[in-house]
Amino acid sequence: MRRIISKAIVAGIALVAGLGLAACGTPAAAPPKPAVTVTAPASTAPALTPSQAFVRDANAAWPTGSMTGAQLVKFGHDICSDLGTGDSADVAAQTLVSGGVPKADATGVVQAAITDLCPDEAQ
């Protein structure tokens, strides 16, 4: 009986040792990292109205102008009216130059009016 117990103890020790060694083997591979997807935030800025775009563009073309936004929009519509009655963009710009607007600025303001307020008048 003593011999059976000894065999059982030896077998138990071997089993425990085997399990311990098995646990000390190569560690399990780490799970794969999830893919990261980066997306740009949705634009929340509303599109500009034609009048707002004209004020922006005319102010950029004529930085020394002293008109308010509303005055500038009326001015842009007046330019479109002149173009609609047959004046060329050059004639409209020359009218502004005659009023004291530098030529490059006048050309930029007329172009802004055409682009933003009356694209049908583009020549």
PyMOL CGO cylinders between C-alpha atoms (Angstrom):
from pymol import cmd
from pymol.cgo import CYLINDER

trace = [
    CYLINDER, 0.00, 0.00, 0.00, 2.84, 2.21, 0.79, 0.3, 1, 1, 1, 1, 1, 1,
    CYLINDER, 2.84, 2.21, 0.79, 4.08, 1.65, -2.69, 0.3, 1, 1, 1, 1, 1, 1,
    CYLINDER, 4.08, 1.65, -2.69, 0.70, 2.62, -4.21, 0.3, 1, 1, 1, 1, 1, 1,
    CYLINDER, 0.70, 2.62, -4.21, 0.62, 5.80, -2.17, 0.3, 1, 1, 1, 1, 1, 1,
    CYLINDER, 0.62, 5.80, -2.17, 4.18, 6.62, -3.22, 0.3, 1, 1, 1, 1, 1, 1,
    CYLINDER, 4.18, 6.62, -3.22, 3.28, 6.08, -6.87, 0.3, 1, 1, 1, 1, 1, 1,
    CYLINDER, 3.28, 6.08, -6.87, 0.20, 8.22, -6.44, 0.3, 1, 1, 1, 1, 1, 1,
    CYLINDER, 0.20, 8.22, -6.44, 2.26, 10.98, -4.80, 0.3, 1, 1, 1, 1, 1, 1,
    CYLINDER, 2.26, 10.98, -4.80, 4.90, 10.81, -7.52, 0.3, 1, 1, 1, 1, 1, 1,
    CYLINDER, 4.90, 10.81, -7.52, 2.22, 10.81, -10.20, 0.3, 1, 1, 1, 1, 1, 1,
    CYLINDER, 2.22, 10.81, -10.20, 0.49, 13.76, -8.51, 0.3, 1, 1, 1, 1, 1, 1,
    CYLINDER, 0.49, 13.76, -8.51, 3.74, 15.70, -8.26, 0.3, 1, 1, 1, 1, 1, 1,
    CYLINDER, 3.74, 15.70, -8.26, 4.51, 14.97, -11.91, 0.3, 1, 1, 1, 1, 1, 1,
    CYLINDER, 4.51, 14.97, -11.91, 1.03, 16.07, -12.91, 0.3, 1, 1, 1, 1, 1, 1,
    CYLINDER, 1.03, 16.07, -12.91, 1.29, 19.30, -10.94, 0.3, 1, 1, 1, 1, 1, 1,
    CYLINDER, 1.29, 19.30, -10.94, 4.79, 19.92, -12.28, 0.3, 1, 1, 1, 1, 1, 1,
    CYLINDER, 4.79, 19.92, -12.28, 3.60, 19.26, -15.82, 0.3, 1, 1, 1, 1, 1, 1,
    CYLINDER, 3.60, 19.26, -15.82, 0.71, 21.69, -15.44, 0.3, 1, 1, 1, 1, 1, 1,
    CYLINDER, 0.71, 21.69, -15.44, 3.04, 24.29, -13.96, 0.3, 1, 1, 1, 1, 1, 1,
    CYLINDER, 3.04, 24.29, -13.96, 5.47, 23.96, -16.83, 0.3, 1, 1, 1, 1, 1, 1,
    CYLINDER, 5.47, 23.96, -16.83, 2.67, 24.12, -19.33, 0.3, 1, 1, 1, 1, 1, 1,
    CYLINDER, 2.67, 24.12, -19.33, 1.57, 27.38, -17.79, 0.3, 1, 1, 1, 1, 1, 1,
    CYLINDER, 1.57, 27.38, -17.79, 5.11, 28.74, -18.08, 0.3, 1, 1, 1, 1, 1, 1,
    CYLINDER, 5.11, 28.74, -18.08, 5.24, 28.15, -21.82, 0.3, 1, 1, 1, 1, 1, 1,
    CYLINDER, 5.24, 28.15, -21.82, 4.98, 30.80, -24.51, 0.3, 1, 1, 1, 1, 1, 1,
    CYLINDER, 4.98, 30.80, -24.51, 2.47, 33.46, -23.53, 0.3, 1, 1, 1, 1, 1, 1,
    CYLINDER, 2.47, 33.46, -23.53, -0.67, 33.66, -25.56, 0.3, 1, 1, 1, 1, 1, 1,
    CYLINDER, -0.67, 33.66, -25.56, -0.53, 36.17, -28.39, 0.3, 1, 1, 1, 1, 1, 1,
    CYLINDER, -0.53, 36.17, -28.39, -2.17, 39.51, -27.64, 0.3, 1, 1, 1, 1, 1, 1,
    CYLINDER, -2.17, 39.51, -27.64, -5.47, 40.01, -29.43, 0.3, 1, 1, 1, 1, 1, 1,
    CYLINDER, -5.47, 40.01, -29.43, -5.16, 42.15, -32.56, 0.3, 1, 1, 1, 1, 1, 1,
    CYLINDER, -5.16, 42.15, -32.56, -5.70, 45.85, -32.06, 0.3, 1, 1, 1, 1, 1, 1,
    CYLINDER, -5.70, 45.85, -32.06, -8.85, 47.25, -33.66, 0.3, 1, 1, 1, 1, 1, 1,
    CYLINDER, -8.85, 47.25, -33.66, -8.36, 49.38, -36.75, 0.3, 1, 1, 1, 1, 1, 1,
    CYLINDER, -8.36, 49.38, -36.75, -8.59, 53.10, -36.08, 0.3, 1, 1, 1, 1, 1, 1,
    CYLINDER, -8.59, 53.10, -36.08, -10.66, 55.12, -38.53, 0.3, 1, 1, 1, 1, 1, 1,
    CYLINDER, -10.66, 55.12, -38.53, -10.23, 58.88, -38.55, 0.3, 1, 1, 1, 1, 1, 1,
    CYLINDER, -10.23, 58.88, -38.55, -12.92, 60.97, -40.17, 0.3, 1, 1, 1, 1, 1, 1,
    CYLINDER, -12.92, 60.97, -40.17, -13.05, 64.70, -40.70, 0.3, 1, 1, 1, 1, 1, 1,
    CYLINDER, -13.05, 64.70, -40.70, -15.72, 66.50, -38.73, 0.3, 1, 1, 1, 1, 1, 1,
    CYLINDER, -15.72, 66.50, -38.73, -18.75, 67.51, -40.72, 0.3, 1, 1, 1, 1, 1, 1,
    CYLINDER, -18.75, 67.51, -40.72, -18.70, 71.14, -41.72, 0.3, 1, 1, 1, 1, 1, 1,
    CYLINDER, -18.70, 71.14, -41.72, -21.19, 73.13, -39.74, 0.3, 1, 1, 1, 1, 1, 1,
    CYLINDER, -21.19, 73.13, -39.74, -20.55, 76.43, -41.48, 0.3, 1, 1, 1, 1, 1, 1,
    CYLINDER, -20.55, 76.43, -41.48, -23.52, 77.41, -43.63, 0.3, 1, 1, 1, 1, 1, 1,
    CYLINDER, -23.52, 77.41, -43.63, -22.90, 78.38, -47.22, 0.3, 1, 1, 1, 1, 1, 1,
    CYLINDER, -22.90, 78.38, -47.22, -22.68, 82.09, -47.90, 0.3, 1, 1, 1, 1, 1, 1,
    CYLINDER, -22.68, 82.09, -47.90, -25.51, 83.86, -49.67, 0.3, 1, 1, 1, 1, 1, 1,
    CYLINDER, -25.51, 83.86, -49.67, -24.56, 85.66, -52.89, 0.3, 1, 1, 1, 1, 1, 1,
    CYLINDER, -24.56, 85.66, -52.89, -24.71, 89.00, -51.03, 0.3, 1, 1, 1, 1, 1, 1,
    CYLINDER, -24.71, 89.00, -51.03, -22.46, 87.74, -48.25, 0.3, 1, 1, 1, 1, 1, 1,
    CYLINDER, -22.46, 87.74, -48.25, -20.00, 86.33, -50.77, 0.3, 1, 1, 1, 1, 1, 1,
    CYLINDER, -20.00, 86.33, -50.77, -19.99, 89.65, -52.63, 0.3, 1, 1, 1, 1, 1, 1,
    CYLINDER, -19.99, 89.65, -52.63, -19.29, 91.64, -49.45, 0.3, 1, 1, 1, 1, 1, 1,
    CYLINDER, -19.29, 91.64, -49.45, -16.42, 89.28, -48.63, 0.3, 1, 1, 1, 1, 1, 1,
    CYLINDER, -16.42, 89.28, -48.63, -14.97, 89.40, -52.14, 0.3, 1, 1, 1, 1, 1, 1,
    CYLINDER, -14.97, 89.40, -52.14, -15.49, 93.14, -52.69, 0.3, 1, 1, 1, 1, 1, 1,
    CYLINDER, -15.49, 93.14, -52.69, -13.83, 93.95, -49.35, 0.3, 1, 1, 1, 1, 1, 1,
    CYLINDER, -13.83, 93.95, -49.35, -10.89, 91.75, -50.34, 0.3, 1, 1, 1, 1, 1, 1,
    CYLINDER, -10.89, 91.75, -50.34, -10.64, 93.50, -53.74, 0.3, 1, 1, 1, 1, 1, 1,
    CYLINDER, -10.64, 93.50, -53.74, -11.15, 97.01, -52.34, 0.3, 1, 1, 1, 1, 1, 1,
    CYLINDER, -11.15, 97.01, -52.34, -9.68, 96.97, -48.82, 0.3, 1, 1, 1, 1, 1, 1,
    CYLINDER, -9.68, 96.97, -48.82, -9.76, 100.76, -48.48, 0.3, 1, 1, 1, 1, 1, 1,
    CYLINDER, -9.76, 100.76, -48.48, -13.46, 101.01, -49.35, 0.3, 1, 1, 1, 1, 1, 1,
    CYLINDER, -13.46, 101.01, -49.35, -15.59, 102.57, -46.65, 0.3, 1, 1, 1, 1, 1, 1,
    CYLINDER, -15.59, 102.57, -46.65, -19.06, 101.23, -47.47, 0.3, 1, 1, 1, 1, 1, 1,
    CYLINDER, -19.06, 101.23, -47.47, -21.16, 99.21, -45.07, 0.3, 1, 1, 1, 1, 1, 1,
    CYLINDER, -21.16, 99.21, -45.07, -22.21, 95.73, -46.12, 0.3, 1, 1, 1, 1, 1, 1,
    CYLINDER, -22.21, 95.73, -46.12, -25.68, 96.91, -47.17, 0.3, 1, 1, 1, 1, 1, 1,
    CYLINDER, -25.68, 96.91, -47.17, -24.24, 99.83, -49.17, 0.3, 1, 1, 1, 1, 1, 1,
    CYLINDER, -24.24, 99.83, -49.17, -21.75, 97.52, -50.81, 0.3, 1, 1, 1, 1, 1, 1,
    CYLINDER, -21.75, 97.52, -50.81, -24.47, 95.04, -51.82, 0.3, 1, 1, 1, 1, 1, 1,
    CYLINDER, -24.47, 95.04, -51.82, -26.55, 97.86, -53.35, 0.3, 1, 1, 1, 1, 1, 1,
    CYLINDER, -26.55, 97.86, -53.35, -23.42, 99.06, -55.14, 0.3, 1, 1, 1, 1, 1, 1,
    CYLINDER, -23.42, 99.06, -55.14, -22.84, 95.53, -56.48, 0.3, 1, 1, 1, 1, 1, 1,
    CYLINDER, -22.84, 95.53, -56.48, -26.43, 95.32, -57.74, 0.3, 1, 1, 1, 1, 1, 1,
    CYLINDER, -26.43, 95.32, -57.74, -25.98, 98.71, -59.43, 0.3, 1, 1, 1, 1, 1, 1,
    CYLINDER, -25.98, 98.71, -59.43, -22.92, 97.32, -61.20, 0.3, 1, 1, 1, 1, 1, 1,
    CYLINDER, -22.92, 97.32, -61.20, -25.02, 94.32, -62.32, 0.3, 1, 1, 1, 1, 1, 1,
    CYLINDER, -25.02, 94.32, -62.32, -27.75, 96.67, -63.60, 0.3, 1, 1, 1, 1, 1, 1,
    CYLINDER, -27.75, 96.67, -63.60, -25.17, 98.59, -65.66, 0.3, 1, 1, 1, 1, 1, 1,
    CYLINDER, -25.17, 98.59, -65.66, -23.86, 95.33, -67.07, 0.3, 1, 1, 1, 1, 1, 1,
    CYLINDER, -23.86, 95.33, -67.07, -27.41, 94.21, -67.80, 0.3, 1, 1, 1, 1, 1, 1,
    CYLINDER, -27.41, 94.21, -67.80, -28.04, 97.32, -69.90, 0.3, 1, 1, 1, 1, 1, 1,
    CYLINDER, -28.04, 97.32, -69.90, -25.04, 96.61, -72.08, 0.3, 1, 1, 1, 1, 1, 1,
    CYLINDER, -25.04, 96.61, -72.08, -22.04, 98.16, -70.30, 0.3, 1, 1, 1, 1, 1, 1,
    CYLINDER, -22.04, 98.16, -70.30, -18.93, 96.02, -70.39, 0.3, 1, 1, 1, 1, 1, 1,
    CYLINDER, -18.93, 96.02, -70.39, -17.00, 95.09, -67.25, 0.3, 1, 1, 1, 1, 1, 1,
    CYLINDER, -17.00, 95.09, -67.25, -14.27, 97.52, -68.37, 0.3, 1, 1, 1, 1, 1, 1,
    CYLINDER, -14.27, 97.52, -68.37, -16.79, 100.39, -68.62, 0.3, 1, 1, 1, 1, 1, 1,
    CYLINDER, -16.79, 100.39, -68.62, -18.20, 99.54, -65.18, 0.3, 1, 1, 1, 1, 1, 1,
    CYLINDER, -18.20, 99.54, -65.18, -14.69, 99.47, -63.70, 0.3, 1, 1, 1, 1, 1, 1,
    CYLINDER, -14.69, 99.47, -63.70, -13.82, 102.77, -65.40, 0.3, 1, 1, 1, 1, 1, 1,
    CYLINDER, -13.82, 102.77, -65.40, -16.91, 104.34, -63.81, 0.3, 1, 1, 1, 1, 1, 1,
    CYLINDER, -16.91, 104.34, -63.81, -15.55, 103.32, -60.40, 0.3, 1, 1, 1, 1, 1, 1,
    CYLINDER, -15.55, 103.32, -60.40, -12.10, 104.65, -61.28, 0.3, 1, 1, 1, 1, 1, 1,
    CYLINDER, -12.10, 104.65, -61.28, -13.71, 107.99, -62.20, 0.3, 1, 1, 1, 1, 1, 1,
    CYLINDER, -13.71, 107.99, -62.20, -15.20, 108.02, -58.70, 0.3, 1, 1, 1, 1, 1, 1,
    CYLINDER, -15.20, 108.02, -58.70, -11.77, 107.61, -57.09, 0.3, 1, 1, 1, 1, 1, 1,
    CYLINDER, -11.77, 107.61, -57.09, -11.45, 103.85, -56.76, 0.3, 1, 1, 1, 1, 1, 1,
    CYLINDER, -11.45, 103.85, -56.76, -7.99, 102.58, -57.79, 0.3, 1, 1, 1, 1, 1, 1,
    CYLINDER, -7.99, 102.58, -57.79, -8.14, 100.69, -61.13, 0.3, 1, 1, 1, 1, 1, 1,
    CYLINDER, -8.14, 100.69, -61.13, -7.06, 97.30, -59.73, 0.3, 1, 1, 1, 1, 1, 1,
    CYLINDER, -7.06, 97.30, -59.73, -9.60, 97.59, -56.90, 0.3, 1, 1, 1, 1, 1, 1,
    CYLINDER, -9.60, 97.59, -56.90, -12.35, 98.68, -59.30, 0.3, 1, 1, 1, 1, 1, 1,
    CYLINDER, -12.35, 98.68, -59.30, -11.67, 95.71, -61.56, 0.3, 1, 1, 1, 1, 1, 1,
    CYLINDER, -11.67, 95.71, -61.56, -11.78, 93.38, -58.55, 0.3, 1, 1, 1, 1, 1, 1,
    CYLINDER, -11.78, 93.38, -58.55, -15.09, 94.81, -57.30, 0.3, 1, 1, 1, 1, 1, 1,
    CYLINDER, -15.09, 94.81, -57.30, -16.70, 94.48, -60.75, 0.3, 1, 1, 1, 1, 1, 1,
    CYLINDER, -16.70, 94.48, -60.75, -15.42, 90.92, -61.04, 0.3, 1, 1, 1, 1, 1, 1,
    CYLINDER, -15.42, 90.92, -61.04, -16.79, 90.12, -57.56, 0.3, 1, 1, 1, 1, 1, 1,
    CYLINDER, -16.79, 90.12, -57.56, -20.20, 91.52, -58.57, 0.3, 1, 1, 1, 1, 1, 1,
    CYLINDER, -20.20, 91.52, -58.57, -20.22, 89.38, -61.72, 0.3, 1, 1, 1, 1, 1, 1,
    CYLINDER, -20.22, 89.38, -61.72, -19.09, 86.25, -59.89, 0.3, 1, 1, 1, 1, 1, 1,
    CYLINDER, -19.09, 86.25, -59.89, -21.32, 86.57, -56.83, 0.3, 1, 1, 1, 1, 1, 1,
    CYLINDER, -21.32, 86.57, -56.83, -24.35, 88.64, -57.81, 0.3, 1, 1, 1, 1, 1, 1,
    CYLINDER, -24.35, 88.64, -57.81, -24.89, 88.40, -61.56, 0.3, 1, 1, 1, 1, 1, 1,
    CYLINDER, -24.89, 88.40, -61.56, -23.01, 85.48, -63.10, 0.3, 1, 1, 1, 1, 1, 1,
    CYLINDER, -23.01, 85.48, -63.10, -25.28, 85.73, -66.16, 0.3, 1, 1, 1, 1, 1, 1,
    CYLINDER, -25.28, 85.73, -66.16, -23.49, 89.00, -67.02, 0.3, 1, 1, 1, 1, 1, 1,
    CYLINDER, -23.49, 89.00, -67.02, -20.08, 87.33, -67.39, 0.3, 1, 1, 1, 1, 1, 1,
    CYLINDER, -20.08, 87.33, -67.39, -18.66, 88.20, -70.79, 0.3, 1, 1, 1, 1, 1, 1,
]
cmd.load_cgo(trace, "trace")
